[in-house]
Every structure is written in C-alpha cells, then in structure tokens.
C-alpha cells in the first residue's frame, strides 16, 4: 500500500463466494488500502445468499457484481438475490 494507491480493488476468479474467508478478504483490503472506495466482488451469484455476514459487509461501502453466464440459470439467481436483499 505504500507503493501503489489502490482505489477500487476487485476480487474475482473462480467463484470468490466459495472461499470460507471471503469476508476477511474484503475487510482486510480496507486495512491494507485505507484510501479505497470499496471492494467489488465479482460473482456468478449462485452463493450470494449463503455467505454469513456478506450483506453487512456490502452495506459498509463494498459491492457485488453478478454475471449470469447461462440464461437458463437467471431465475434461480434472481431468487437468490431477492433472498439476499431481504436480510
């Protein structure tokens, strides 16, 4: 963090919401890069309603991007997003 100024880190690759420490990754980036504008987590959305603490972590200035790769999965993912937003 002393050598680069990261304003908008993105966590992606594979499916980040599968990692058991994803919340620690998100909050840890704030400690490493105090000037950041929030962390984006890029997900396929299939686990958005399964990660304990994700909603509160996102409300704290972070955000999630959902990429739906298969149109046949869209309705299921939209339902997961709706469940997630009810938290």
PyMOL Python script that loads the backbone (N, CA, C, O; Angstrom):
from pymol import cmd

cmd.read_pdbstr("""\
ATOM      1  N   UNK A   1       0.822  -1.197   0.000  1.00  0.00           N
ATOM      2  CA  UNK A   1       0.000   0.000   0.000  1.00  0.00           C
ATOM      3  C   UNK A   1       0.863   1.257   0.000  1.00  0.00           C
ATOM      4  O   UNK A   1       0.409   2.323  -0.414  1.00  0.00           O
ATOM      5  N   UNK A   2       2.099   1.136   0.460  1.00  0.00           N
ATOM      6  CA  UNK A   2       2.979   2.297   0.449  1.00  0.00           C
ATOM      7  C   UNK A   2       3.498   2.607  -0.946  1.00  0.00           C
ATOM      8  O   UNK A   2       3.945   3.727  -1.194  1.00  0.00           O
ATOM      9  N   UNK A   3       3.451   1.646  -1.862  1.00  0.00           N
ATOM     10  CA  UNK A   3       3.997   1.839  -3.200  1.00  0.00           C
ATOM     11  C   UNK A   3       2.942   2.062  -4.272  1.00  0.00           C
ATOM     12  O   UNK A   3       3.235   2.641  -5.318  1.00  0.00           O
ATOM     13  N   UNK A   4       1.726   1.613  -4.025  1.00  0.00           N
ATOM     14  CA  UNK A   4       0.652   1.813  -5.002  1.00  0.00           C
ATOM     15  C   UNK A   4      -0.582   2.355  -4.290  1.00  0.00           C
ATOM     16  O   UNK A   4      -0.803   2.096  -3.107  1.00  0.00           O
ATOM     17  N   UNK A   5      -1.363   3.099  -5.023  1.00  0.00           N
ATOM     18  CA  UNK A   5      -2.577   3.693  -4.467  1.00  0.00           C
ATOM     19  C   UNK A   5      -3.785   2.995  -5.099  1.00  0.00           C
ATOM     20  O   UNK A   5      -4.211   3.349  -6.198  1.00  0.00           O
ATOM     21  N   UNK A   6      -4.320   2.023  -4.407  1.00  0.00           N
ATOM     22  CA  UNK A   6      -5.453   1.263  -4.923  1.00  0.00           C
ATOM     23  C   UNK A   6      -6.737   1.914  -4.438  1.00  0.00           C
ATOM     24  O   UNK A   6      -6.952   2.062  -3.235  1.00  0.00           O
ATOM     25  N   UNK A   7      -7.577   2.297  -5.368  1.00  0.00           N
ATOM     26  CA  UNK A   7      -8.843   2.947  -5.026  1.00  0.00           C
ATOM     27  C   UNK A   7     -10.039   2.010  -5.149  1.00  0.00           C
ATOM     28  O   UNK A   7     -11.031   2.167  -4.437  1.00  0.00           O
ATOM     29  N   UNK A   8      -9.946   1.047  -6.044  1.00  0.00           N
ATOM     30  CA  UNK A   8     -11.103   0.184  -6.289  1.00  0.00           C
ATOM     31  C   UNK A   8     -10.657  -1.255  -6.554  1.00  0.00           C
ATOM     32  O   UNK A   8     -10.599  -1.681  -7.707  1.00  0.00           O
ATOM     33  N   UNK A   9     -10.342  -2.007  -5.493  1.00  0.00           N
ATOM     34  CA  UNK A   9      -9.948  -3.403  -5.701  1.00  0.00           C
ATOM     35  C   UNK A   9     -11.140  -4.276  -6.086  1.00  0.00           C
ATOM     36  O   UNK A   9     -12.273  -4.028  -5.673  1.00  0.00           O
ATOM     37  N   UNK A  10     -10.860  -5.296  -6.879  1.00  0.00           N
ATOM     38  CA  UNK A  10     -11.884  -6.248  -7.322  1.00  0.00           C
ATOM     39  C   UNK A  10     -11.398  -7.656  -6.982  1.00  0.00           C
ATOM     40  O   UNK A  10     -10.260  -8.022  -7.277  1.00  0.00           O
ATOM     41  N   UNK A  11     -12.276  -8.436  -6.360  1.00  0.00           N
ATOM     42  CA  UNK A  11     -11.986  -9.844  -6.086  1.00  0.00           C
ATOM     43  C   UNK A  11     -12.789 -10.659  -7.092  1.00  0.00           C
ATOM     44  O   UNK A  11     -14.016 -10.575  -7.130  1.00  0.00           O
ATOM     45  N   UNK A  12     -12.091 -11.447  -7.905  1.00  0.00           N
ATOM     46  CA  UNK A  12     -12.772 -12.263  -8.903  1.00  0.00           C
ATOM     47  C   UNK A  12     -11.929 -13.485  -9.206  1.00  0.00           C
ATOM     48  O   UNK A  12     -10.832 -13.650  -8.671  1.00  0.00           O
ATOM     49  N   UNK A  13     -12.440 -14.315 -10.045  1.00  0.00           N
ATOM     50  CA  UNK A  13     -11.711 -15.501 -10.459  1.00  0.00           C
ATOM     51  C   UNK A  13     -12.257 -16.743  -9.771  1.00  0.00           C
ATOM     52  O   UNK A  13     -12.377 -16.778  -8.546  1.00  0.00           O
ATOM     53  N   UNK A  14     -12.574 -17.721 -10.527  1.00  0.00           N
ATOM     54  CA  UNK A  14     -13.280 -18.852  -9.932  1.00  0.00           C
ATOM     55  C   UNK A  14     -14.607 -18.323  -9.412  1.00  0.00           C
ATOM     56  O   UNK A  14     -15.288 -17.583 -10.121  1.00  0.00           O
ATOM     57  N   UNK A  15     -14.976 -18.670  -8.242  1.00  0.00           N
ATOM     58  CA  UNK A  15     -16.168 -18.099  -7.589  1.00  0.00           C
ATOM     59  C   UNK A  15     -15.747 -17.654  -6.198  1.00  0.00           C
ATOM     60  O   UNK A  15     -15.639 -18.485  -5.297  1.00  0.00           O
ATOM     61  N   UNK A  16     -15.504 -16.343  -5.998  1.00  0.00           N
ATOM     62  CA  UNK A  16     -14.991 -15.860  -4.721  1.00  0.00           C
ATOM     63  C   UNK A  16     -15.883 -16.183  -3.526  1.00  0.00           C
ATOM     64  O   UNK A  16     -15.382 -16.316  -2.409  1.00  0.00           O
ATOM     65  N   UNK A  17     -17.181 -16.310  -3.733  1.00  0.00           N
ATOM     66  CA  UNK A  17     -18.072 -16.573  -2.604  1.00  0.00           C
ATOM     67  C   UNK A  17     -17.967 -18.015  -2.095  1.00  0.00           C
ATOM     68  O   UNK A  17     -18.585 -18.358  -1.087  1.00  0.00           O
ATOM     69  N   UNK A  18     -17.204 -18.846  -2.769  1.00  0.00           N
ATOM     70  CA  UNK A  18     -16.940 -20.196  -2.271  1.00  0.00           C
ATOM     71  C   UNK A  18     -15.848 -20.192  -1.203  1.00  0.00           C
ATOM     72  O   UNK A  18     -15.756 -21.130  -0.411  1.00  0.00           O
ATOM     73  N   UNK A  19     -15.030 -19.161  -1.174  1.00  0.00           N
ATOM     74  CA  UNK A  19     -13.913 -19.142  -0.230  1.00  0.00           C
ATOM     75  C   UNK A  19     -14.428 -18.869   1.183  1.00  0.00           C
ATOM     76  O   UNK A  19     -15.165 -17.905   1.388  1.00  0.00           O
ATOM     77  N   UNK A  20     -14.055 -19.696   2.159  1.00  0.00           N
ATOM     78  CA  UNK A  20     -14.582 -19.524   3.515  1.00  0.00           C
ATOM     79  C   UNK A  20     -14.154 -18.225   4.187  1.00  0.00           C
ATOM     80  O   UNK A  20     -14.782 -17.807   5.160  1.00  0.00           O
ATOM     81  N   UNK A  21     -13.099 -17.573   3.692  1.00  0.00           N
ATOM     82  CA  UNK A  21     -12.620 -16.328   4.297  1.00  0.00           C
ATOM     83  C   UNK A  21     -12.896 -15.098   3.440  1.00  0.00           C
ATOM     84  O   UNK A  21     -12.193 -14.095   3.566  1.00  0.00           O
ATOM     85  N   UNK A  22     -13.892 -15.150   2.583  1.00  0.00           N
ATOM     86  CA  UNK A  22     -14.146 -14.018   1.679  1.00  0.00           C
ATOM     87  C   UNK A  22     -14.428 -12.730   2.453  1.00  0.00           C
ATOM     88  O   UNK A  22     -14.009 -11.659   2.016  1.00  0.00           O
ATOM     89  N   UNK A  23     -15.113 -12.803   3.570  1.00  0.00           N
ATOM     90  CA  UNK A  23     -15.387 -11.596   4.362  1.00  0.00           C
ATOM     91  C   UNK A  23     -14.068 -11.016   4.880  1.00  0.00           C
ATOM     92  O   UNK A  23     -13.882  -9.799   4.876  1.00  0.00           O
ATOM     93  N   UNK A  24     -13.158 -11.877   5.322  1.00  0.00           N
ATOM     94  CA  UNK A  24     -11.850 -11.414   5.784  1.00  0.00           C
ATOM     95  C   UNK A  24     -11.065 -10.779   4.633  1.00  0.00           C
ATOM     96  O   UNK A  24     -10.343  -9.805   4.848  1.00  0.00           O
ATOM     97  N   UNK A  25     -11.193 -11.306   3.438  1.00  0.00           N
ATOM     98  CA  UNK A  25     -10.513 -10.713   2.279  1.00  0.00           C
ATOM     99  C   UNK A  25     -11.030  -9.292   2.053  1.00  0.00           C
ATOM    100  O   UNK A  25     -10.255  -8.353   1.872  1.00  0.00           O
ATOM    101  N   UNK A  26     -12.350  -9.160   2.068  1.00  0.00           N
ATOM    102  CA  UNK A  26     -12.956  -7.847   1.800  1.00  0.00           C
ATOM    103  C   UNK A  26     -12.544  -6.836   2.865  1.00  0.00           C
ATOM    104  O   UNK A  26     -12.102  -5.735   2.538  1.00  0.00           O
ATOM    105  N   UNK A  27     -12.686  -7.199   4.124  1.00  0.00           N
ATOM    106  CA  UNK A  27     -12.360  -6.263   5.197  1.00  0.00           C
ATOM    107  C   UNK A  27     -10.850  -6.054   5.306  1.00  0.00           C
ATOM    108  O   UNK A  27     -10.406  -4.971   5.688  1.00  0.00           O
ATOM    109  N   UNK A  28     -10.070  -7.058   4.982  1.00  0.00           N
ATOM    110  CA  UNK A  28      -8.620  -6.922   5.021  1.00  0.00           C
ATOM    111  C   UNK A  28      -8.091  -5.928   4.003  1.00  0.00           C
ATOM    112  O   UNK A  28      -7.105  -5.238   4.262  1.00  0.00           O
ATOM    113  N   UNK A  29      -8.737  -5.849   2.848  1.00  0.00           N
ATOM    114  CA  UNK A  29      -8.309  -4.883   1.840  1.00  0.00           C
ATOM    115  C   UNK A  29      -8.443  -3.452   2.347  1.00  0.00           C
ATOM    116  O   UNK A  29      -7.639  -2.589   1.996  1.00  0.00           O
ATOM    117  N   UNK A  30      -9.446  -3.204   3.162  1.00  0.00           N
ATOM    118  CA  UNK A  30      -9.615  -1.860   3.723  1.00  0.00           C
ATOM    119  C   UNK A  30      -8.457  -1.524   4.663  1.00  0.00           C
ATOM    120  O   UNK A  30      -8.007  -0.379   4.716  1.00  0.00           O
ATOM    121  N   UNK A  31      -7.986  -2.508   5.391  1.00  0.00           N
ATOM    122  CA  UNK A  31      -6.853  -2.281   6.290  1.00  0.00           C
ATOM    123  C   UNK A  31      -5.571  -2.018   5.496  1.00  0.00           C
ATOM    124  O   UNK A  31      -4.768  -1.162   5.868  1.00  0.00           O
ATOM    125  N   UNK A  32      -5.385  -2.757   4.404  1.00  0.00           N
ATOM    126  CA  UNK A  32      -4.169  -2.612   3.606  1.00  0.00           C
ATOM    127  C   UNK A  32      -4.204  -1.324   2.776  1.00  0.00           C
ATOM    128  O   UNK A  32      -3.197  -0.625   2.666  1.00  0.00           O
ATOM    129  N   UNK A  33      -5.361  -1.018   2.199  1.00  0.00           N
ATOM    130  CA  UNK A  33      -5.515   0.152   1.331  1.00  0.00           C
ATOM    131  C   UNK A  33      -6.563   1.090   1.937  1.00  0.00           C
ATOM    132  O   UNK A  33      -7.722   1.049   1.525  1.00  0.00           O
ATOM    133  N   UNK A  34      -6.191   1.926   2.895  1.00  0.00           N
ATOM    134  CA  UNK A  34      -7.166   2.755   3.604  1.00  0.00           C
ATOM    135  C   UNK A  34      -7.865   3.801   2.723  1.00  0.00           C
ATOM    136  O   UNK A  34      -8.902   4.332   3.121  1.00  0.00           O
ATOM    137  N   UNK A  35      -7.327   4.106   1.544  1.00  0.00           N
ATOM    138  CA  UNK A  35      -7.944   5.102   0.661  1.00  0.00           C
ATOM    139  C   UNK A  35      -8.910   4.488  -0.348  1.00  0.00           C
ATOM    140  O   UNK A  35      -9.418   5.182  -1.229  1.00  0.00           O
ATOM    141  N   UNK A  36      -9.162   3.188  -0.218  1.00  0.00           N
ATOM    142  CA  UNK A  36     -10.001   2.544  -1.226  1.00  0.00           C
ATOM    143  C   UNK A  36     -11.435   3.055  -1.167  1.00  0.00           C
ATOM    144  O   UNK A  36     -11.901   3.543  -0.138  1.00  0.00           O
ATOM    145  N   UNK A  37     -12.114   2.930  -2.295  1.00  0.00           N
ATOM    146  CA  UNK A  37     -13.501   3.391  -2.370  1.00  0.00           C
ATOM    147  C   UNK A  37     -14.495   2.260  -2.154  1.00  0.00           C
ATOM    148  O   UNK A  37     -15.701   2.466  -2.294  1.00  0.00           O
ATOM    149  N   UNK A  38     -14.024   1.102  -1.825  1.00  0.00           N
ATOM    150  CA  UNK A  38     -14.884  -0.065  -1.645  1.00  0.00           C
ATOM    151  C   UNK A  38     -14.383  -1.208  -2.493  1.00  0.00           C
ATOM    152  O   UNK A  38     -13.766  -0.993  -3.537  1.00  0.00           O
ATOM    153  N   UNK A  39     -14.641  -2.405  -2.057  1.00  0.00           N
ATOM    154  CA  UNK A  39     -14.219  -3.601  -2.782  1.00  0.00           C
ATOM    155  C   UNK A  39     -15.383  -4.111  -3.605  1.00  0.00           C
ATOM    156  O   UNK A  39     -16.515  -4.173  -3.124  1.00  0.00           O
ATOM    157  N   UNK A  40     -15.108  -4.474  -4.839  1.00  0.00           N
ATOM    158  CA  UNK A  40     -16.104  -5.143  -5.664  1.00  0.00           C
ATOM    159  C   UNK A  40     -15.795  -6.629  -5.646  1.00  0.00           C
ATOM    160  O   UNK A  40     -14.648  -7.033  -5.839  1.00  0.00           O
ATOM    161  N   UNK A  41     -16.806  -7.433  -5.417  1.00  0.00           N
ATOM    162  CA  UNK A  41     -16.689  -8.885  -5.526  1.00  0.00           C
ATOM    163  C   UNK A  41     -17.467  -9.268  -6.775  1.00  0.00           C
ATOM    164  O   UNK A  41     -18.666  -9.003  -6.864  1.00  0.00           O
ATOM    165  N   UNK A  42     -16.804  -9.883  -7.729  1.00  0.00           N
ATOM    166  CA  UNK A  42     -17.461 -10.301  -8.965  1.00  0.00           C
ATOM    167  C   UNK A  42     -17.837 -11.761  -8.828  1.00  0.00           C
ATOM    168  O   UNK A  42     -16.967 -12.611  -8.646  1.00  0.00           O
ATOM    169  N   UNK A  43     -19.123 -12.062  -8.914  1.00  0.00           N
ATOM    170  CA  UNK A  43     -19.643 -13.398  -8.617  1.00  0.00           C
ATOM    171  C   UNK A  43     -20.608 -13.861  -9.700  1.00  0.00           C
ATOM    172  O   UNK A  43     -21.137 -13.060 -10.470  1.00  0.00           O
ATOM    173  N   UNK A  44     -20.825 -15.167  -9.741  1.00  0.00           N
ATOM    174  CA  UNK A  44     -21.871 -15.693 -10.617  1.00  0.00           C
ATOM    175  C   UNK A  44     -23.229 -15.713  -9.906  1.00  0.00           C
ATOM    176  O   UNK A  44     -24.243 -16.070 -10.507  1.00  0.00           O
ATOM    177  N   UNK A  45     -23.244 -15.328  -8.629  1.00  0.00           N
ATOM    178  CA  UNK A  45     -24.495 -15.180  -7.886  1.00  0.00           C
ATOM    179  C   UNK A  45     -25.056 -16.433  -7.265  1.00  0.00           C
ATOM    180  O   UNK A  45     -26.052 -16.360  -6.545  1.00  0.00           O
ATOM    181  N   UNK A  46     -24.460 -17.574  -7.513  1.00  0.00           N
ATOM    182  CA  UNK A  46     -25.057 -18.820  -7.030  1.00  0.00           C
ATOM    183  C   UNK A  46     -24.943 -18.999  -5.523  1.00  0.00           C
ATOM    184  O   UNK A  46     -25.650 -19.827  -4.949  1.00  0.00           O
ATOM    185  N   UNK A  47     -24.058 -18.232  -4.865  1.00  0.00           N
ATOM    186  CA  UNK A  47     -23.886 -18.378  -3.408  1.00  0.00           C
ATOM    187  C   UNK A  47     -24.140 -17.079  -2.664  1.00  0.00           C
ATOM    188  O   UNK A  47     -23.784 -16.962  -1.491  1.00  0.00           O
ATOM    189  N   UNK A  48     -24.741 -16.115  -3.314  1.00  0.00           N
ATOM    190  CA  UNK A  48     -24.915 -14.801  -2.695  1.00  0.00           C
ATOM    191  C   UNK A  48     -25.707 -14.867  -1.397  1.00  0.00           C
ATOM    192  O   UNK A  48     -25.463 -14.072  -0.490  1.00  0.00           O
ATOM    193  N   UNK A  49     -26.634 -15.780  -1.292  1.00  0.00           N
ATOM    194  CA  UNK A  49     -27.449 -15.881  -0.077  1.00  0.00           C
ATOM    195  C   UNK A  49     -26.925 -16.941   0.893  1.00  0.00           C
ATOM    196  O   UNK A  49     -27.640 -17.345   1.810  1.00  0.00           O
ATOM    197  N   UNK A  50     -25.681 -17.394   0.699  1.00  0.00           N
ATOM    198  CA  UNK A  50     -25.107 -18.442   1.539  1.00  0.00           C
ATOM    199  C   UNK A  50     -23.948 -17.966   2.407  1.00  0.00           C
ATOM    200  O   UNK A  50     -23.484 -18.713   3.269  1.00  0.00           O
ATOM    201  N   UNK A  51     -23.474 -16.753   2.201  1.00  0.00           N
ATOM    202  CA  UNK A  51     -22.276 -16.283   2.898  1.00  0.00           C
ATOM    203  C   UNK A  51     -22.687 -15.430   4.097  1.00  0.00           C
ATOM    204  O   UNK A  51     -23.180 -14.313   3.941  1.00  0.00           O
ATOM    205  N   UNK A  52     -22.478 -15.966   5.272  1.00  0.00           N
ATOM    206  CA  UNK A  52     -22.830 -15.255   6.509  1.00  0.00           C
ATOM    207  C   UNK A  52     -22.015 -13.966   6.614  1.00  0.00           C
ATOM    208  O   UNK A  52     -20.789 -13.986   6.498  1.00  0.00           O
ATOM    209  N   UNK A  53     -22.704 -12.850   6.834  1.00  0.00           N
ATOM    210  CA  UNK A  53     -22.040 -11.565   7.018  1.00  0.00           C
ATOM    211  C   UNK A  53     -21.821 -10.777   5.736  1.00  0.00           C
ATOM    212  O   UNK A  53     -21.355  -9.639   5.786  1.00  0.00           O
ATOM    213  N   UNK A  54     -22.149 -11.359   4.589  1.00  0.00           N
ATOM    214  CA  UNK A  54     -21.902 -10.676   3.319  1.00  0.00           C
ATOM    215  C   UNK A  54     -22.735  -9.404   3.189  1.00  0.00           C
ATOM    216  O   UNK A  54     -22.223  -8.365   2.774  1.00  0.00           O
ATOM    217  N   UNK A  55     -24.009  -9.485   3.542  1.00  0.00           N
ATOM    218  CA  UNK A  55     -24.886  -8.314   3.418  1.00  0.00           C
ATOM    219  C   UNK A  55     -24.312  -7.128   4.194  1.00  0.00           C
ATOM    220  O   UNK A  55     -24.175  -6.036   3.643  1.00  0.00           O
ATOM    221  N   UNK A  56     -23.979  -7.336   5.459  1.00  0.00           N
ATOM    222  CA  UNK A  56     -23.445  -6.246   6.283  1.00  0.00           C
ATOM    223  C   UNK A  56     -22.110  -5.742   5.754  1.00  0.00           C
ATOM    224  O   UNK A  56     -21.816  -4.551   5.847  1.00  0.00           O
ATOM    225  N   UNK A  57     -21.310  -6.626   5.208  1.00  0.00           N
ATOM    226  CA  UNK A  57     -20.023  -6.216   4.642  1.00  0.00           C
ATOM    227  C   UNK A  57     -20.230  -5.351   3.404  1.00  0.00           C
ATOM    228  O   UNK A  57     -19.486  -4.397   3.177  1.00  0.00           O
ATOM    229  N   UNK A  58     -21.232  -5.682   2.610  1.00  0.00           N
ATOM    230  CA  UNK A  58     -21.504  -4.884   1.410  1.00  0.00           C
ATOM    231  C   UNK A  58     -22.119  -3.537   1.759  1.00  0.00           C
ATOM    232  O   UNK A  58     -21.844  -2.540   1.091  1.00  0.00           O
ATOM    233  N   UNK A  59     -22.942  -3.495   2.789  1.00  0.00           N
ATOM    234  CA  UNK A  59     -23.558  -2.236   3.213  1.00  0.00           C
ATOM    235  C   UNK A  59     -22.483  -1.235   3.645  1.00  0.00           C
ATOM    236  O   UNK A  59     -22.708  -0.025   3.618  1.00  0.00           O
ATOM    237  N   UNK A  60     -21.329  -1.741   4.038  1.00  0.00           N
ATOM    238  CA  UNK A  60     -20.231  -0.901   4.523  1.00  0.00           C
ATOM    239  C   UNK A  60     -19.421  -0.273   3.381  1.00  0.00           C
ATOM    240  O   UNK A  60     -18.241   0.025   3.566  1.00  0.00           O
ATOM    241  N   UNK A  61     -20.022  -0.068   2.221  1.00  0.00           N
ATOM    242  CA  UNK A  61     -19.342   0.617   1.121  1.00  0.00           C
ATOM    243  C   UNK A  61     -18.748  -0.295   0.069  1.00  0.00           C
ATOM    244  O   UNK A  61     -18.144   0.188  -0.888  1.00  0.00           O
ATOM    245  N   UNK A  62     -18.901  -1.589   0.218  1.00  0.00           N
ATOM    246  CA  UNK A  62     -18.418  -2.548  -0.770  1.00  0.00           C
ATOM    247  C   UNK A  62     -19.587  -2.940  -1.658  1.00  0.00           C
ATOM    248  O   UNK A  62     -20.732  -2.617  -1.344  1.00  0.00           O
ATOM    249  N   UNK A  63     -19.324  -3.619  -2.744  1.00  0.00           N
ATOM    250  CA  UNK A  63     -20.430  -4.020  -3.609  1.00  0.00           C
ATOM    251  C   UNK A  63     -20.108  -5.299  -4.347  1.00  0.00           C
ATOM    252  O   UNK A  63     -18.960  -5.737  -4.419  1.00  0.00           O
ATOM    253  N   UNK A  64     -21.162  -5.887  -4.893  1.00  0.00           N
ATOM    254  CA  UNK A  64     -21.029  -7.157  -5.607  1.00  0.00           C
ATOM    255  C   UNK A  64     -21.578  -6.999  -7.015  1.00  0.00           C
ATOM    256  O   UNK A  64     -22.626  -6.386  -7.223  1.00  0.00           O
ATOM    257  N   UNK A  65     -20.870  -7.550  -7.962  1.00  0.00           N
ATOM    258  CA  UNK A  65     -21.332  -7.606  -9.343  1.00  0.00           C
ATOM    259  C   UNK A  65     -21.716  -9.035  -9.654  1.00  0.00           C
ATOM    260  O   UNK A  65     -20.986  -9.966  -9.312  1.00  0.00           O
ATOM    261  N   UNK A  66     -22.835  -9.215 -10.290  1.00  0.00           N
ATOM    262  CA  UNK A  66     -23.307 -10.559 -10.629  1.00  0.00           C
ATOM    263  C   UNK A  66     -23.258 -10.724 -12.145  1.00  0.00           C
ATOM    264  O   UNK A  66     -23.808  -9.911 -12.888  1.00  0.00           O
ATOM    265  N   UNK A  67     -22.600 -11.771 -12.584  1.00  0.00           N
ATOM    266  CA  UNK A  67     -22.548 -12.110 -14.008  1.00  0.00           C
ATOM    267  C   UNK A  67     -23.281 -13.426 -14.211  1.00  0.00           C
ATOM    268  O   UNK A  67     -22.872 -14.464 -13.692  1.00  0.00           O
ATOM    269  N   UNK A  68     -24.355 -13.372 -14.962  1.00  0.00           N
ATOM    270  CA  UNK A  68     -25.124 -14.589 -15.251  1.00  0.00           C
ATOM    271  C   UNK A  68     -24.633 -15.129 -16.587  1.00  0.00           C
ATOM    272  O   UNK A  68     -24.795 -14.488 -17.625  1.00  0.00           O
ATOM    273  N   UNK A  69     -24.037 -16.303 -16.549  1.00  0.00           N
ATOM    274  CA  UNK A  69     -23.426 -16.878 -17.740  1.00  0.00           C
ATOM    275  C   UNK A  69     -24.395 -17.712 -18.568  1.00  0.00           C
ATOM    276  O   UNK A  69     -24.233 -17.840 -19.782  1.00  0.00           O
ATOM    277  N   UNK A  70     -25.395 -18.274 -17.914  1.00  0.00           N
ATOM    278  CA  UNK A  70     -26.348 -19.138 -18.600  1.00  0.00           C
ATOM    279  C   UNK A  70     -27.750 -18.582 -18.369  1.00  0.00           C
ATOM    280  O   UNK A  70     -28.222 -18.572 -17.232  1.00  0.00           O
ATOM    281  N   UNK A  71     -28.420 -18.124 -19.409  1.00  0.00           N
ATOM    282  CA  UNK A  71     -29.771 -17.563 -19.245  1.00  0.00           C
ATOM    283  C   UNK A  71     -30.746 -18.516 -18.556  1.00  0.00           C
ATOM    284  O   UNK A  71     -31.710 -18.071 -17.933  1.00  0.00           O
ATOM    285  N   UNK A  72     -30.505 -19.819 -18.662  1.00  0.00           N
ATOM    286  CA  UNK A  72     -31.381 -20.792 -18.000  1.00  0.00           C
ATOM    287  C   UNK A  72     -31.275 -20.715 -16.477  1.00  0.00           C
ATOM    288  O   UNK A  72     -32.175 -21.166 -15.769  1.00  0.00           O
ATOM    289  N   UNK A  73     -30.181 -20.147 -15.972  1.00  0.00           N
ATOM    290  CA  UNK A  73     -29.973 -20.020 -14.532  1.00  0.00           C
ATOM    291  C   UNK A  73     -30.475 -18.692 -13.970  1.00  0.00           C
ATOM    292  O   UNK A  73     -30.463 -18.487 -12.756  1.00  0.00           O
ATOM    293  N   UNK A  74     -30.911 -17.802 -14.836  1.00  0.00           N
ATOM    294  CA  UNK A  74     -31.242 -16.436 -14.415  1.00  0.00           C
ATOM    295  C   UNK A  74     -32.314 -16.395 -13.335  1.00  0.00           C
ATOM    296  O   UNK A  74     -32.140 -15.684 -12.345  1.00  0.00           O
ATOM    297  N   UNK A  75     -33.387 -17.107 -13.477  1.00  0.00           N
ATOM    298  CA  UNK A  75     -34.477 -17.035 -12.498  1.00  0.00           C
ATOM    299  C   UNK A  75     -34.021 -17.512 -11.121  1.00  0.00           C
ATOM    300  O   UNK A  75     -34.357 -16.901 -10.106  1.00  0.00           O
ATOM    301  N   UNK A  76     -33.259 -18.602 -11.087  1.00  0.00           N
ATOM    302  CA  UNK A  76     -32.745 -19.098  -9.804  1.00  0.00           C
ATOM    303  C   UNK A  76     -31.829 -18.051  -9.154  1.00  0.00           C
ATOM    304  O   UNK A  76     -31.913 -17.812  -7.949  1.00  0.00           O
ATOM    305  N   UNK A  77     -30.971 -17.440  -9.943  1.00  0.00           N
ATOM    306  CA  UNK A  77     -30.055 -16.437  -9.394  1.00  0.00           C
ATOM    307  C   UNK A  77     -30.826 -15.202  -8.932  1.00  0.00           C
ATOM    308  O   UNK A  77     -30.514 -14.639  -7.883  1.00  0.00           O
ATOM    309  N   UNK A  78     -31.821 -14.776  -9.695  1.00  0.00           N
ATOM    310  CA  UNK A  78     -32.658 -13.636  -9.273  1.00  0.00           C
ATOM    311  C   UNK A  78     -33.349 -13.948  -7.945  1.00  0.00           C
ATOM    312  O   UNK A  78     -33.460 -13.071  -7.089  1.00  0.00           O
ATOM    313  N   UNK A  79     -33.813 -15.184  -7.763  1.00  0.00           N
ATOM    314  CA  UNK A  79     -34.424 -15.576  -6.487  1.00  0.00           C
ATOM    315  C   UNK A  79     -33.414 -15.513  -5.345  1.00  0.00           C
ATOM    316  O   UNK A  79     -33.740 -15.072  -4.243  1.00  0.00           O
ATOM    317  N   UNK A  80     -32.198 -15.951  -5.612  1.00  0.00           N
ATOM    318  CA  UNK A  80     -31.146 -15.874  -4.594  1.00  0.00           C
ATOM    319  C   UNK A  80     -30.851 -14.409  -4.226  1.00  0.00           C
ATOM    320  O   UNK A  80     -30.653 -14.079  -3.057  1.00  0.00           O
ATOM    321  N   UNK A  81     -30.827 -13.556  -5.228  1.00  0.00           N
ATOM    322  CA  UNK A  81     -30.588 -12.131  -4.978  1.00  0.00           C
ATOM    323  C   UNK A  81     -31.722 -11.549  -4.146  1.00  0.00           C
ATOM    324  O   UNK A  81     -31.476 -10.784  -3.213  1.00  0.00           O
ATOM    325  N   UNK A  82     -32.960 -11.902  -4.473  1.00  0.00           N
ATOM    326  CA  UNK A  82     -34.096 -11.420  -3.686  1.00  0.00           C
ATOM    327  C   UNK A  82     -33.991 -11.871  -2.229  1.00  0.00           C
ATOM    328  O   UNK A  82     -34.217 -11.079  -1.314  1.00  0.00           O
ATOM    329  N   UNK A  83     -33.649 -13.136  -2.018  1.00  0.00           N
ATOM    330  CA  UNK A  83     -33.459 -13.645  -0.640  1.00  0.00           C
ATOM    331  C   UNK A  83     -32.353 -12.882   0.067  1.00  0.00           C
ATOM    332  O   UNK A  83     -32.484 -12.538   1.242  1.00  0.00           O
ATOM    333  N   UNK A  84     -31.292 -12.624  -0.624  1.00  0.00           N
ATOM    334  CA  UNK A  84     -30.158 -11.897  -0.062  1.00  0.00           C
ATOM    335  C   UNK A  84     -30.580 -10.476   0.357  1.00  0.00           C
ATOM    336  O   UNK A  84     -30.200 -10.005   1.429  1.00  0.00           O
ATOM    337  N   UNK A  85     -31.342  -9.820  -0.467  1.00  0.00           N
ATOM    338  CA  UNK A  85     -31.757  -8.440  -0.179  1.00  0.00           C
ATOM    339  C   UNK A  85     -32.768  -8.338   0.958  1.00  0.00           C
ATOM    340  O   UNK A  85     -32.969  -7.251   1.500  1.00  0.00           O
ATOM    341  N   UNK A  86     -33.407  -9.443   1.331  1.00  0.00           N
ATOM    342  CA  UNK A  86     -34.361  -9.447   2.447  1.00  0.00           C
ATOM    343  C   UNK A  86     -33.672  -9.501   3.803  1.00  0.00           C
ATOM    344  O   UNK A  86     -34.335  -9.363   4.831  1.00  0.00           O
ATOM    345  N   UNK A  87     -32.366  -9.698   3.830  1.00  0.00           N
ATOM    346  CA  UNK A  87     -31.632  -9.839   5.098  1.00  0.00           C
ATOM    347  C   UNK A  87     -31.665  -8.561   5.909  1.00  0.00           C
ATOM    348  O   UNK A  87     -31.098  -8.508   7.001  1.00  0.00           O
TER     349      UNK A  87
END
""", "prot")
cmd.dss("prot")
cmd.show_as("cartoon", "prot")
cmd.util.cbc("prot")
cmd.orient("prot")
